[in-house]
Amino acid sequence: MEKLELFFIPSPLMGHAGQAVELAILFIKHFHHLTITVLVVKLPGDPIGTGYTDSLTDDNRIKFIHFPVMDPDLFQDCPTIGFRADAVINRHKPVIRSLVASRIFDGSGSGSDRESHHHHRLGALVIDMFCTPMIDVGNEFNVPTYVFFTSNAAFLGIMLHFQTLQDDQDEDIPHLVLGGSMGELTVPSYASPVPLGVVPVLFWDPDQWNKRFIRYTRRYREAKGIIVNTFRELEHHALGSYDDQTPPVYPVGPLLKPEKPNPNHEVLQWLKRQPNASVLLLCFGSRGCFEADQVREIAVAIERSGYRFIWSLRRPPSEEQKGFPGEYADYNEVLPDGFLERTAGKGKVLGWVPQTEVLADVATGGFVSHCGWNSILESLWYGVPVATWPIYAEQQLDAFQMVKDLGLAVEISLDYNQIDKNRKVVSAEEIEKGIREVMDGNCAIRAEVKEMRAKSRMAVKEGGSSFASLSRLVDDIMQPSSWNN
C-alpha cells in the first residue's frame, strides 16, 4: 500500500489544536501507511493555548512545524478573538502554500525527514473548521482538502441550513434571528424546535455571520469531506439531516484533548481523599470568567448546597490581555467575606484547572460547564453529568441540545451570553437548584450519562461506529482520484 503524508492545519484557538493532535494520533495508531505533519499556528495574546502548542514535539510518525507567534500589534483592528484568529490564519497562508509547494515539487528533504515523511506522497490537507482559506491552497495543487469540524453535528447542520436559507432563498439570517416574531425555529439538525433565545451571537450579529461564519460554511461545501468530532449513537438525528449538497460527513469521535498527567497537582491530590461522586467541578473553559456580582451568586449557591467543590475562578480580562481571562492574586477581593474560611475543608478555589484529569477522577460527581463541545465529550466519556451554563460561541446551542434534544444534562441556563451587556445575573437560587439536581445520585440523567459513557467508548473501538467511519475516510483519501497529479 502506498504511503501517504497528511498535512494538518489546526486553528490557533485553544481546544482546536488539541483535537487536531488527537485526530492525528488516531490516524497513525490504526493506519501504518500514514504520516502526519501538523502545522502549528499560535494566537498572539493566548498564553494557555501557546503554552500547550509549544509543548508539542515530534513523536513517531507525527511531525510538528511550529510557526513563531506573530506581533499582537498587527491585529489591533480585530474586534474579537475570532476575527483575530482568522487574521492570523490568513497571514500564514503564503508560508503554508510554500510548504505545500515544496512537498509537491521537491519532497526531497534530508536526513531523518527523508526517512520519516518526505518519501511519502502528500495525500490530503486536513484543515480546521476556521481555516477554510487553506482550501485555496489545496485546490491550487490538486490536493484534496478535508474540513475537521471540531464542534458537533447539530451545529454543523444549523450552519449549513442558514447558509442555504441565505444563499438560495435570500433570507437575511441576522434579521431572521433578531427580528423574527416566531419565537423558535425549525432546524433539520435539531429534533426539537430551537428557541431564538439560544441562537448564538454568531448568527444574529451581521459582522460575525456575514464576515465569518457564512464564509466558512460556503467553503465546507467545496471540501472533499467533513470530519466531525462526534459519534453516531450520540447524534444520530443530526447526522441524518444534511442536504444532498453536503460533502460526505465522517463522525470519528469522541476525540478528547490529550492532557499531560500531573498527579502532583494540588487539586488532584485533594480529590484522592474525597468520597466517590462527592465533588462538584465548576469550570468554564479557557475564556470563561464572570464579573464580581455573578461570582458572588455562584459562591452563595455553592455554600448553600453544602457539596464539596473545585471551582476554576478566573479574572475578567484587562485591555492588555486581549480577551483572555487572567488570574486573581487574592480571591478574597471578589468572593463574599469569609467564604474561603468557611469552605476550607470542603472545596478548592483556584485558577486554571486540569479539567480532563478532574473529570476522570471517581470523586467527581457533577460538572457545572460552559458547554464547549470538548467539555461535553469529556463529561460523557467519564460519565459525569453536566449542569449547563453557556457563555460564548455556539455553547447556547450545545446546552440546548444536551438538555432538550438529548436529555443528558440539567439546566442552570441555556441562553446566558457573555457578549450581551443586558444579560441578567443568574441568581444563587437558580444555581443552587442546578447544583442539587446534577449532584443527586438518583437523578435520571445520571443513568443516561452512564449509558452514553459506555456507548462513547464502544464507538471508537474496532467494530464501533466511529472506527468504521474513520476507516471509510482513510479509504477515500487513498482513492487514486484523491491524489494530486
C-alpha positions in Angstrom: 0.0 0.0 0.0 1.3 3.4 -0.9 2.5 5.5 2.0 0.9 9.0 2.3 1.6 12.1 4.3 -1.2 14.3 5.5 -0.9 18.0 6.4 -3.0 19.0 9.4 -3.7 22.7 9.8 -5.4 23.4 13.2 -7.0 26.7 14.2 -4.9 28.7 16.7 -7.9 28.8 19.1 -7.5 26.8 22.3 -9.2 23.4 22.1 -9.0 23.1 18.4 -5.3 22.3 18.3 -5.7 19.6 20.9 -8.5 17.9 19.0 -6.3 18.0 15.8 -3.5 16.3 17.6 -5.8 13.7 19.0 -7.1 13.1 15.4 -3.6 12.8 14.1 -2.8 10.2 16.9 -5.9 8.3 15.9 -4.8 8.1 12.3 -1.3 6.9 12.9 -2.4 4.4 15.6 -4.6 2.5 13.2 -3.1 3.2 9.7 0.6 2.5 9.5 0.9 3.7 5.9 0.1 7.3 7.0 2.4 10.0 8.4 1.2 13.4 9.6 2.8 16.9 9.7 0.9 19.3 11.9 1.4 23.0 11.0 1.1 24.8 14.4 -0.1 28.4 14.2 -0.2 30.3 17.5 -2.7 33.0 18.6 -1.0 36.2 19.9 -2.1 37.0 23.4 -3.2 33.5 24.3 -0.8 32.2 27.0 -2.7 29.0 27.7 -3.1 28.0 24.0 0.5 28.9 23.2 1.8 27.0 26.3 0.0 23.9 25.0 1.2 24.2 21.4 4.8 24.9 22.4 4.8 21.6 24.3 4.1 19.6 21.1 7.1 17.7 19.9 7.7 15.1 17.1 6.5 11.7 18.1 6.8 8.5 16.0 5.0 9.4 12.7 3.7 12.8 13.7 5.9 15.8 12.9 5.2 19.4 14.1 6.2 22.5 12.3 5.9 25.5 14.7 5.4 29.0 13.3 6.5 31.8 15.6 4.0 33.9 17.5 3.2 37.0 15.5 3.3 40.5 16.9 -0.1 41.2 18.6 0.1 44.8 17.4 -0.6 43.5 13.9 -4.1 42.6 15.0 -5.2 45.7 16.8 -8.1 46.3 14.4 -9.6 42.8 15.1 -12.8 43.4 17.2 -12.9 39.8 18.7 -10.7 36.8 19.3 -12.4 35.0 16.4 -11.6 37.8 14.0 -8.0 37.8 15.3 -7.7 34.1 14.7 -9.0 34.5 11.2 -6.4 37.2 10.5 -3.6 35.1 11.9 -4.6 32.2 9.6 -4.7 34.4 6.6 -1.3 35.8 7.3 0.1 32.3 7.4 -1.4 31.3 4.1 1.7 32.3 1.9 4.1 30.3 4.1 1.8 27.2 4.2 1.4 27.5 0.4 5.2 27.4 0.1 5.3 24.3 2.3 2.7 22.5 0.2 4.5 23.6 -3.0 7.8 22.3 -1.7 6.3 18.9 -0.9 4.6 18.7 -4.3 7.6 19.8 -6.5 10.6 18.9 -4.4 9.8 16.5 -1.5 13.5 15.5 -1.3 14.1 16.5 2.3 17.2 15.5 4.1 18.4 13.3 6.8 15.6 11.8 9.0 12.9 13.9 7.3 13.5 11.9 4.1 13.1 8.6 6.0 10.1 9.6 8.1 7.9 11.9 6.0 9.3 13.2 2.7 9.3 10.0 0.7 5.5 9.8 1.2 3.1 11.4 -1.2 1.2 14.4 0.1 -2.3 12.8 0.2 -4.5 15.5 1.7 -4.9 18.6 3.7 -6.9 18.3 6.9 -7.9 21.8 8.0 -9.8 23.2 11.0 -13.3 24.4 10.5 -12.0 28.0 10.8 -9.1 27.5 8.4 -11.1 27.4 5.2 -8.8 29.8 3.2 -6.5 26.8 3.0 -8.9 25.2 0.6 -7.4 27.5 -2.0 -4.0 26.0 -1.3 -5.3 22.5 -1.8 -7.1 23.5 -5.0 -4.1 25.1 -6.4 -2.0 22.0 -6.1 -4.8 19.5 -6.7 -4.5 18.2 -3.1 -7.9 17.2 -1.7 -8.9 19.1 1.4 -11.0 17.7 4.3 -12.5 20.0 7.0 -12.2 19.0 10.6 -15.3 20.3 12.3 -14.4 20.4 16.0 -17.9 21.2 17.2 -20.9 18.8 16.9 -23.0 17.5 14.0 -26.1 19.5 15.0 -24.2 22.8 14.9 -22.7 21.9 11.5 -26.3 21.3 10.5 -27.6 24.7 11.6 -24.7 26.4 9.8 -25.4 24.6 6.6 -29.2 25.3 7.0 -28.7 29.0 7.5 -26.3 29.3 4.6 -28.8 27.6 2.3 -31.6 29.9 3.5 -29.5 33.0 2.8 -27.8 31.9 -0.5 -30.8 30.0 -2.1 -33.8 31.8 -0.6 -32.4 35.3 0.0 -33.1 35.1 3.7 -31.4 37.7 5.9 -30.2 35.4 8.8 -29.4 38.1 11.4 -32.8 39.6 10.7 -34.5 36.2 10.9 -33.0 35.6 14.3 -33.2 39.1 15.8 -36.3 40.4 14.0 -38.3 37.2 13.8 -41.6 37.0 15.6 -42.0 33.2 15.7 -40.0 32.7 19.0 -38.5 29.5 17.7 -37.1 28.0 14.5 -37.3 24.6 12.9 -33.8 23.4 12.1 -33.3 20.0 10.5 -30.3 19.0 12.6 -32.2 19.5 15.9 -35.1 17.2 16.9 -36.8 20.0 18.9 -37.7 23.5 17.7 -34.8 25.9 18.5 -35.8 28.9 20.6 -34.5 32.2 19.3 -33.0 32.9 22.7 -30.4 30.1 22.4 -29.3 31.0 18.9 -25.7 32.3 19.4 -24.4 35.7 18.6 -22.5 34.4 15.6 -25.8 34.1 13.7 -27.6 37.3 14.8 -24.6 39.7 14.6 -24.2 40.8 11.0 -20.5 41.1 11.2 -20.0 37.7 12.7 -22.3 36.0 10.3 -21.6 37.8 7.0 -17.9 38.3 7.5 -17.0 35.0 9.1 -19.5 32.1 9.6 -21.3 32.1 6.3 -17.9 32.3 4.5 -16.7 29.3 6.4 -19.9 27.4 5.6 -19.8 28.1 1.9 -16.3 26.7 1.7 -17.4 23.5 3.6 -19.5 22.7 0.5 -16.2 22.6 -1.5 -14.4 20.2 0.7 -13.7 16.6 -0.2 -15.3 15.6 3.1 -16.1 16.9 6.6 -14.7 15.1 9.7 -16.8 15.7 12.8 -15.8 15.1 16.5 -19.0 13.2 17.4 -20.3 9.7 17.3 -23.4 8.3 15.7 -25.0 7.0 18.9 -25.0 10.5 20.4 -26.1 12.5 17.3 -27.9 10.1 15.0 -30.6 12.6 14.3 -28.2 15.4 13.2 -26.0 13.1 11.2 -29.1 12.1 9.1 -30.3 15.6 8.5 -27.9 17.0 5.9 -28.9 18.0 2.3 -27.6 16.4 -0.8 -25.2 19.3 -1.4 -23.2 18.4 1.7 -19.9 16.5 1.2 -19.5 13.2 2.9 -19.5 13.5 6.7 -17.3 11.3 8.9 -18.1 11.1 12.6 -14.9 9.9 14.2 -15.3 10.9 17.9 -15.2 11.3 20.7 -11.7 12.9 20.4 -10.5 14.3 23.7 -7.7 16.8 24.0 -4.7 15.0 25.4 -3.6 16.1 28.8 -0.1 15.7 30.3 -0.5 13.8 33.5 0.4 15.8 36.6 -0.5 13.6 39.6 1.2 16.0 42.0 -1.2 18.9 41.1 -2.7 20.0 44.4 -6.3 19.6 43.3 -5.7 16.1 42.1 -4.1 15.1 45.4 -7.0 16.6 47.3 -9.5 14.7 45.1 -7.9 11.4 46.0 -9.1 11.9 49.6 -12.7 12.6 48.7 -15.6 10.0 48.6 -16.8 8.8 45.2 -19.1 11.1 43.2 -19.0 13.7 46.0 -17.2 16.6 44.4 -18.7 19.3 42.1 -16.4 20.8 39.4 -17.2 24.3 38.2 -15.1 25.1 35.1 -15.9 27.4 32.2 -13.1 26.9 29.6 -10.1 28.9 28.6 -12.1 32.1 28.1 -14.6 31.6 30.9 -14.9 34.3 33.6 -17.6 36.4 35.4 -18.0 39.8 36.8 -17.9 40.2 40.6 -21.7 40.3 41.1 -22.1 37.0 39.3 -19.1 35.4 41.2 -20.8 36.2 44.5 -24.1 34.5 43.4 -22.1 31.4 42.5 -20.3 31.4 45.8 -23.6 31.7 47.7 -25.0 28.8 45.8 -22.0 26.6 46.4 -22.0 27.3 50.1 -25.8 26.8 50.5 -25.7 23.5 48.6 -23.2 22.0 51.0 -21.4 19.9 48.4 -17.6 19.5 48.1 -16.3 21.5 45.1 -13.5 22.5 42.8 -14.0 26.0 41.3 -11.9 27.4 38.5 -12.3 31.1 39.1 -10.6 33.5 36.7 -10.4 37.3 36.5 -12.1 39.1 33.6 -9.6 40.2 31.0 -7.9 43.6 31.1 -7.4 45.6 28.0 -3.8 44.3 27.8 -5.0 40.6 27.9 -6.8 40.9 24.6 -9.9 39.0 25.6 -8.3 36.2 27.6 -9.0 35.9 31.4 -6.3 36.3 34.0 -5.7 35.0 37.5 -6.6 36.6 40.8 -3.8 37.4 43.2 -6.3 37.2 46.1 -9.7 35.5 45.7 -11.0 37.4 48.7 -11.3 40.6 46.6 -14.2 39.0 44.6 -15.6 36.4 47.0 -18.1 37.0 49.8 -16.4 37.8 53.2 -15.3 34.6 54.9 -16.2 32.3 52.0 -12.8 30.7 51.8 -12.5 30.2 55.5 -16.0 28.7 55.8 -15.4 26.3 52.9 -11.8 25.5 53.5 -12.5 21.8 54.4 -15.0 21.2 51.6 -13.6 22.9 48.5 -10.9 24.4 46.4 -10.9 27.7 44.6 -8.1 28.1 42.1 -7.3 29.4 38.6 -6.6 27.1 35.7 -7.8 23.5 36.5 -6.6 20.3 34.8 -10.2 19.6 33.7 -9.8 16.3 32.0 -8.0 14.8 34.9 -10.5 16.1 37.4 -13.4 14.6 35.4 -11.5 11.3 35.2 -11.3 11.0 39.0 -14.1 8.9 40.6 -14.6 11.5 43.3 -16.1 14.0 40.7 -19.8 13.7 40.7 -21.1 16.7 38.7 -19.9 19.4 36.4 -21.1 23.0 36.0 -19.9 23.7 32.5 -19.9 26.3 29.8 -20.8 23.5 27.4 -17.9 23.8 25.0 -18.0 20.7 22.8 -14.7 19.4 24.2 -16.0 19.6 27.7 -19.3 17.9 26.8 -17.5 15.0 25.2 -15.1 14.7 28.2 -18.1 14.7 30.6 -19.8 11.9 28.7 -16.6 9.9 28.3 -16.1 9.9 32.1 -19.8 9.6 32.9 -20.1 12.9 34.8 -23.4 14.7 34.4 -23.4 18.4 33.4 -25.3 21.4 34.6 -25.4 23.8 31.7 -24.1 27.4 31.8 -23.1 28.5 28.3 -21.0 31.7 27.9 -19.9 32.3 24.3 -19.5 30.9 20.7 -22.0 28.1 20.0 -22.4 27.0 23.6 -26.0 28.1 23.9 -26.9 25.6 21.2 -24.8 22.9 22.8 -26.6 23.4 26.1 -30.0 23.3 24.4 -29.1 20.1 22.6 -27.9 18.4 25.8 -30.9 19.4 27.9 -33.8 19.4 25.4 -32.8 17.2 22.5 -30.7 14.5 24.2 -31.8 14.6 27.9 -28.2 14.3 29.0 -27.8 17.4 31.2 -29.7 19.6 33.7 -30.2 23.3 33.2 -28.8 26.2 35.1 -29.0 28.4 32.0 -29.4 27.9 28.3 -29.2 31.4 27.0 -26.5 33.2 29.1 -24.2 35.1 26.7 -21.1 36.9 27.8 -21.4 39.4 24.9 -24.9 40.5 25.9 -24.4 43.6 28.0 -28.1 43.4 29.1 -27.8 39.8 30.4 -29.3 39.2 33.8 -27.3 37.9 36.7 -28.1 34.2 37.3 -29.3 34.1 40.8 -27.9 31.9 43.6 -31.3 30.2 43.8 -31.1 29.1 40.2 -27.5 28.0 40.5 -28.1 26.1 43.7 -31.1 24.3 42.1 -28.9 23.2 39.2 -26.1 22.0 41.6 -28.5 19.9 43.6 -30.0 18.3 40.5 -26.7 17.4 38.9 -25.3 16.1 42.2 -28.4 14.0 43.0 -27.2 10.4 43.0 -30.7 9.3 42.0 -31.1 11.8 39.2 -32.4 10.0 36.0 -29.9 11.9 33.9 -27.0 10.3 35.8 -28.1 6.9 34.5 -28.5 8.3 30.9 -25.0 9.7 31.1 -23.6 6.5 32.4 -25.2 4.6 29.4 -23.8 7.2 27.0 -20.4 6.7 28.6 -20.4 3.1 27.5 -21.5 4.0 24.0 -18.9 6.6 23.6 -16.1 4.2 24.4 -17.6 1.5 22.2 -17.8 3.9 19.2 -14.0 4.3 19.0 -13.1 0.6 19.4 -12.6 -1.7 16.4 -16.0 -2.5 15.1 -17.6 0.6 16.6 -19.3 3.3 14.6 -16.6 5.9 14.7 -13.9 3.4 13.9 -15.8 2.3 10.9 -16.3 5.9 9.8 -12.6 6.6 10.2 -11.8 3.6 8.1 -14.1 4.8 5.3 -12.4 8.2 5.5 -8.9 6.7 5.0 -10.2 4.5 2.2 -11.5 7.7 0.5 -8.2 9.5 1.0 -6.4 6.5 -0.6 -8.5 6.5 -3.7 -6.5 7.4 -6.8 -9.0 10.2 -7.7 -8.0 11.9 -4.4 -4.3 12.1 -5.2 -2.5 15.0 -6.7 -1.2 14.7 -10.2 
